[in-house]
């Protein structure tokens, strides 16, 4: 059933067109920081976000934070938000550079703020997060060695999350999320946003191949808790020796779910290819890093190409849909479109056999010291 689902509020025609995206002013955000966290704001500025609202905050001593205000749809599920917050601190305590929530002056890790952002009174979850140094991978000239270590870290995150304990883990069974790679066929309900675009035929073909070649194999995929959105925007890196980089920040756990591990790998490969000057060199390096921690089975290997294409199609279609629905955030919502159209066309033209041969050959011959 399609209704206002987590992360991407794609609503059926008979549903209320309420805009769930928060629109807090700088003044209101400043007041929240002082009132609930005791932070006297010296500087504050807006940060980009898909459907939420983020502010970079600096206090009088010069300490930086990120004030994160969730959209009103996601804010309804406080149990899930609490589990996401737990997962972040759990990973941080185990050496993963995850962003974590800072308690309020009364010891709460999140608060619920009710306000009217111009669409009637709605409730938004507010958290003050740690500020992590670094730039997004998109903004950094990463090398194949860096990509190997990203793949290794992503697999380490998922393997570490196998140890997460909570009485609320059942809320991670989120089969209805449109962004899940198990739900590629749901794209069909939104293809009208691509009417007149030749790319629509490619997306349709990807969906059909997914149905015939991937869907029957899903029950053989390895499963567990995954981050669900380890994109180029959610991984920060800082430079180290010899022109290399290390991951300094893992952001945005709003798509945390029980899912297939190969979905995590495919999502990471797809987003890291987007702005890389040599996109076909990305897959092998990330794959080699991933398999150093969590080897794929044969069905997962055979599905990787179509899963990467599937996520690319999701990003292009849902991005275009939401850009029409929320034109004030159009530039950010269409981030993938800038290079994604070119990439999906190239991958589709090359085909599954050639691209997978490149990825798996590169992975099998990859040297960490290269």
C-alpha positions in Angstrom: 0.0 0.0 0.0 1.3 3.4 -0.9 0.8 6.1 1.6 3.0 8.7 3.2 6.0 6.5 3.9 9.2 7.1 5.7 11.8 9.5 4.1 9.9 10.1 0.9 6.4 11.3 1.4 4.9 10.0 -1.8 1.2 10.4 -1.2 -1.8 8.9 -3.1 -4.1 11.3 -4.8 -6.8 11.0 -2.1 -4.4 11.9 0.7 -3.9 15.2 2.3 -1.2 17.3 0.6 0.3 18.5 3.8 4.0 19.4 3.4 5.9 17.3 6.1 9.1 19.2 5.5 10.0 21.5 8.4 10.6 25.2 7.7 12.1 26.6 10.9 13.6 30.1 10.7 17.2 30.7 11.9 15.7 32.6 14.8 13.4 29.7 15.8 16.3 27.2 15.5 18.5 29.5 17.6 15.8 29.5 20.3 15.5 25.7 20.3 19.3 25.3 20.8 19.3 27.7 23.8 16.0 26.5 25.3 16.6 22.8 25.2 20.4 22.4 25.0 21.7 25.5 26.8 23.7 26.4 23.7 24.1 30.1 23.1 24.4 30.4 19.4 27.1 32.6 18.0 26.7 31.6 14.4 24.0 29.5 12.6 23.5 28.6 8.9 21.3 26.2 7.0 22.7 22.9 5.6 21.2 20.9 2.7 18.7 18.1 3.4 16.4 15.9 1.3 13.2 16.1 3.4 14.4 17.4 6.8 16.1 20.6 8.0 19.6 20.8 9.2 21.5 23.8 10.8 25.2 24.2 11.4 25.4 25.8 14.9 28.5 27.3 16.6 28.4 28.4 20.2 30.3 31.2 22.0 33.4 29.0 22.7 33.5 27.9 19.1 32.2 24.4 19.4 30.2 23.3 16.3 27.0 21.2 16.3 24.3 20.1 13.8 20.7 20.8 14.8 18.6 18.3 13.0 14.8 18.7 12.6 13.1 15.7 11.1 10.1 15.9 8.8 6.7 15.5 10.5 6.0 12.1 8.9 9.1 10.4 10.3 8.7 12.3 13.5 5.6 10.2 14.2 7.6 7.1 14.8 9.5 7.9 18.0 10.4 4.3 18.7 12.2 4.1 15.4 13.9 7.4 15.9 15.1 6.2 19.3 16.5 3.1 17.8 18.3 5.1 15.1 19.8 7.2 17.8 20.9 4.1 19.7 22.5 2.6 16.6 24.6 5.8 16.1 26.0 5.7 19.7 26.4 1.9 19.5 28.6 2.3 16.4 30.5 5.2 17.8 31.5 3.3 20.9 32.9 0.6 18.6 35.2 2.8 16.6 32.8 3.8 13.7 32.9 7.6 13.2 29.1 7.9 13.4 27.3 11.1 14.2 25.7 11.0 17.7 22.9 12.9 19.5 23.8 15.2 22.4 21.4 15.2 25.4 19.2 18.1 26.3 19.7 19.9 29.6 17.2 17.4 31.1 19.0 14.4 29.6 16.8 13.6 26.6 18.3 12.6 23.3 15.5 14.0 21.3 12.6 16.4 21.8 9.3 16.8 20.0 8.6 20.4 18.9 5.1 21.4 17.8 4.8 24.4 15.5 3.1 25.7 12.4 5.5 26.0 9.4 2.7 27.4 7.3 0.9 24.1 6.8 -1.0 23.9 10.1 0.4 22.7 13.4 2.7 19.7 13.1 5.2 17.9 15.4 8.8 17.6 14.5 11.6 15.6 16.2 14.6 17.7 17.1 18.1 16.4 17.9 21.3 18.3 18.5 24.0 16.2 16.8 27.8 16.1 17.0 29.6 18.0 14.3 32.0 15.8 12.4 35.0 17.2 10.4 35.6 16.5 6.8 34.0 17.0 3.4 31.6 14.7 1.5 33.3 12.2 -0.9 31.8 14.1 -3.8 33.8 17.2 -2.7 37.1 15.2 -2.3 39.5 13.7 -4.9 39.3 10.2 -3.6 41.5 7.4 -5.0 40.7 3.7 -5.6 42.5 2.9 -2.3 40.1 5.2 -0.5 37.1 3.5 -2.2 38.4 0.1 -1.0 38.5 1.4 2.6 35.0 2.8 2.2 33.7 -0.6 1.1 35.5 -2.2 4.0 34.0 0.3 6.5 30.5 -0.1 5.1 30.6 -3.8 5.5 32.1 -3.3 9.0 29.2 -1.1 10.0 26.7 -3.8 9.0 28.6 -6.6 10.7 28.9 -4.5 13.9 25.1 -3.9 13.8 24.6 -7.6 14.1 25.5 -7.2 17.8 22.9 -4.4 18.4 20.5 -5.4 21.1 17.1 -3.7 21.8 13.6 -4.8 22.6 12.4 -2.6 19.7 14.4 -4.2 16.8 11.1 -5.2 15.2 10.5 -1.6 14.1 13.3 -2.2 11.6 11.1 -4.5 9.6 10.2 -1.7 7.2 9.0 -3.5 4.1 6.9 -0.6 2.9 9.8 1.9 2.4 9.9 2.9 -1.3 13.6 3.4 -1.1 14.2 -0.2 -0.2 15.8 -2.1 -3.1 13.3 -4.9 -2.5 10.6 -2.4 -3.8 12.0 -1.5 -7.2 8.7 -2.5 -8.9 6.9 0.3 -7.0 8.7 2.7 -9.3 6.1 1.9 -11.9 3.6 4.1 -10.0 5.7 7.2 -10.5 7.0 6.8 -14.1 4.6 9.5 -15.3 7.1 12.1 -14.1 9.3 10.9 -16.9 6.7 11.1 -19.7 8.4 12.4 -22.8 11.9 11.5 -21.6 13.7 8.7 -23.5 15.2 7.6 -20.2 11.7 6.3 -19.2 12.1 3.3 -21.4 15.5 2.4 -19.8 13.9 2.7 -16.3 11.0 0.4 -17.5 13.5 -2.1 -18.8 15.5 -2.1 -15.5 12.3 -2.8 -13.6 11.4 -5.7 -15.8 14.9 -7.2 -15.6 14.8 -6.7 -11.8 11.5 -8.6 -11.6 12.8 -11.6 -13.6 16.4 -11.8 -12.5 16.6 -10.3 -9.0 13.3 -10.7 -7.3 13.3 -14.6 -7.4 16.7 -14.6 -5.7 16.0 -12.2 -2.8 15.2 -15.0 -0.3 18.8 -16.3 -0.8 20.4 -13.0 0.0 22.2 -12.5 3.4 20.2 -10.3 5.6 20.6 -8.1 8.7 20.4 -4.5 9.9 21.7 -2.1 7.3 22.3 1.7 7.2 20.3 1.9 4.0 21.6 5.2 2.6 25.4 5.3 2.6 25.5 7.7 -0.2 28.2 10.2 -1.2 26.4 12.8 0.9 26.4 10.7 4.0 30.0 9.8 4.2 32.6 12.5 5.2 36.3 12.1 4.6 39.4 13.9 5.6 42.9 13.9 3.9 45.7 11.7 5.3 49.1 10.8 4.0 50.1 10.4 0.4 47.0 12.1 -1.0 44.7 9.5 0.5 41.6 10.0 2.6 39.9 8.3 5.6 36.2 8.3 6.5 35.7 10.8 9.3 31.9 10.8 9.5 28.9 8.5 8.9 25.7 10.5 8.8 21.9 10.1 8.5 20.5 6.8 9.9 16.9 7.6 8.9 16.8 4.6 6.5 18.1 2.1 9.1 16.3 -1.2 8.5 16.4 -4.9 8.3 17.5 -5.6 4.7 19.8 -7.4 2.4 23.5 -6.8 2.8 24.0 -6.7 -0.9 21.6 -3.8 -1.0 24.0 -1.8 1.1 26.9 -2.6 -1.2 24.9 -1.7 -4.3 23.7 1.6 -2.8 27.3 2.6 -1.9 28.7 1.7 -5.3 26.0 3.6 -7.1 26.4 6.9 -5.2 30.2 6.8 -5.3 30.1 6.3 -9.1 28.0 9.5 -9.6 30.7 12.2 -9.5 33.8 10.0 -9.9 35.7 10.9 -13.1 36.2 7.2 -13.8 32.9 5.7 -12.6 33.6 2.1 -13.9 36.7 2.0 -11.6 34.6 2.4 -8.5 32.8 -0.9 -8.3 35.8 -3.2 -8.1 37.5 -1.2 -5.4 34.4 -0.9 -3.2 33.6 -4.6 -3.8 37.1 -5.7 -2.8 36.8 -3.8 0.5 33.3 -5.1 1.2 34.3 -8.8 0.5 37.3 -8.5 2.8 34.7 -8.4 5.6 31.5 -10.0 4.2 31.9 -12.1 1.0 28.9 -12.3 -1.4 27.2 -15.5 -2.4 26.7 -16.3 -6.1 23.2 -15.0 -6.3 24.2 -11.7 -4.7 27.1 -11.4 -7.2 24.7 -12.1 -10.1 22.3 -9.4 -8.9 24.7 -6.6 -8.1 24.6 -4.8 -11.5 20.8 -4.6 -11.6 20.6 -3.5 -7.9 23.0 -0.6 -8.7 20.9 0.3 -11.7 17.8 0.0 -9.6 19.0 2.4 -7.0 20.0 4.8 -9.7 16.5 4.6 -11.2 14.9 5.1 -7.7 17.0 8.3 -7.2 16.2 9.7 -10.6 12.4 9.0 -10.5 11.7 9.9 -6.9 13.9 12.9 -7.1 12.0 14.2 -10.1 8.7 13.4 -8.3 9.6 15.3 -5.2 11.1 18.2 -7.1 7.7 18.8 -8.6 6.0 18.5 -5.2 8.6 20.6 -3.3 10.0 23.0 -5.8 11.7 25.1 -3.1 14.1 22.3 -2.5 14.4 21.3 -6.2 18.2 21.8 -6.5 19.0 19.3 -3.7 16.3 16.9 -4.7 17.7 16.7 -8.2 21.3 16.2 -7.1 21.5 12.7 -8.7 20.0 13.9 -12.0 23.0 16.0 -12.8 25.2 13.0 -13.6 22.8 10.1 -12.9 21.1 10.3 -16.3 24.4 10.0 -18.0 25.5 7.2 -15.8 22.4 5.1 -16.1 22.5 5.4 -19.9 26.2 4.4 -20.0 25.7 1.4 -17.7 22.7 0.2 -19.6 24.5 0.5 -22.9 27.5 -1.4 -21.7 25.3 -4.1 -20.2 25.4 -6.5 -17.2 28.1 -8.9 -18.6 30.7 -6.3 -19.4 30.2 -4.1 -16.3 30.2 -7.1 -13.9 33.3 -8.5 -15.6 35.0 -5.2 -15.0 33.9 -5.0 -11.3 34.8 -8.6 -10.4 38.1 -8.7 -12.2 39.1 -5.4 -10.6 38.1 -6.8 -7.2 39.9 -10.1 -7.5 43.1 -8.3 -8.6 42.9 -5.4 -6.2 45.9 -4.7 -4.1 45.5 -2.5 -1.0 48.9 -1.0 -1.7 48.2 0.0 -5.3 
